[in-house]
Amino acid sequence: MTSSLAESCRVHGTVSHRAASVLTCAGRIDFRYPYAPKAGVCLLALGKLGCVAGETRATPEARRVVAEASAQLDSFQEAQTFLKENVGMVASVTSMKAMTRKAAERTRKAWIDGFLVPCTEARPSKKMPSGSRYVGPTMVVETDGTGAPCTHVDTDGVKGKDGEEAGTREIKVVAIGMYTHVDRNGRPILRRGDVWYFASECSSDELESVMNVLARRRGIGKINRVQFVGDGATWVQKIWEHAFKDCGAIRTLDFVHAAGYLHKLLEALSKPGELGTDYKRFKGILKKWGGASLMKNLGKTFGSHLDEVGGDAAKALAYLRERVWMMDYRTLRKRGYYIGSGIIESACKTLVAARCKLAGMHWRHRNAAGIALLRATMRSNFRIAA
């Protein structure tokens, strides 16, 4: 069949037939094409099979299978072995890396342009679990960054958090989810396909633009309940102020981050042997009543000692005071919103850490982000654009 397709590309001046091959999901297929000097018949035939000039000779579906295996399995070598033993596809690691890199570029463009195709897998039933209640269409937007170990080409001259030369480069991850119900405990109910994930090595300004596009595509202007959850990083706050504040998005500080700063503060305030008890008590106040009540109770308990702390404890105190308005957890739980950024924390682990942070791995920054984007696309229930 492949040879017949190639034969249809015959041009005037054909002098013989030559052999070529193309990678397909059925393995590597050899075919014959009518050769004419300087006519480019082979390229015409490969083009009809979906191959792209200047890239590895493979059909679109074969490229997609290779890219998915490369992104999902622990290494390109493991993906190579899996495809050879289970599908019969034989490709070099170099070719697989090239196909995966191109798939990531095309998938990123498809995200921006809105041309991604949903997977045809069956969606779960719309029936909600017993005890759930309707809260209305709600959008939750979360973002965070996580480091991927990179080569010296990408880390030389780049400073890390400790002021030393960086050993990793940040990959920013985004999650935009939609839900309508919460369970009997007030926790939002999300199902497969309800969350879109995106990952990139871009700057915060570029990410802000992408997040704005994706949120609009999910209908942010038509939804009354919108929440923006994240830690207190400057770039996270900037994205909320520029892209989501005017949309009425409720800014929420991740509860786990807030609790972490609370613990650091109590390390300097609590008496010896009472840190655990104090932390449990004030963490409960924070979760049940919110940031304003926490600061009030801290003042009552520690009095003037609260403002006498120094070092990291003083920074933790300032952090909490500046973000009290983001920590109204009592109201958030009552109204069926998130109080933590568990979605994005989980995404950082599954999209980046689980593939890019394995023993001995060092990536080019853009390639690591590309792998993370492919994993994000599949987790969002979309087909990658190979």
Summary of the structure (lengths in Angstrom):
residues: 386
radius of gyration: 26.3
end to end distance: 23.2
largest distance: 95.6
contacts: 1213
relative contact order: 0.14
helix: 50%
strand: 20%
